[in-house]
């Protein structure tokens, strides 16, 4: 079980809007590590930028910072893979904006 800490919260809204934004941001960059992955939103910092996603295909989690624009030349949006719920709990517990 994930222990949400600080500003992080379990995600309890309709995730369609945010997942469509993520897909829009990465669809032009087929080398992005999330390109073509099925996921659901597990948690977020309310405010539309910081998300923890659960990857349906491999059981891992990933932190994603949505950038709200397309960036074809860089590896954005930024993401950091987290192996399991313990890793997510440690990540959110140590969270700073500079993480």
Secondary structure, DSSP 8 states (H G I E B T S, - for coil): -----TTEEE--S--HHHHHHHHHHHTT-TTSTTTT--EEEEEEETTTTEEEEEETTTS-EEEEE--SS--TTTT-SEEEEE-SHHHHHHHHHT--TT-
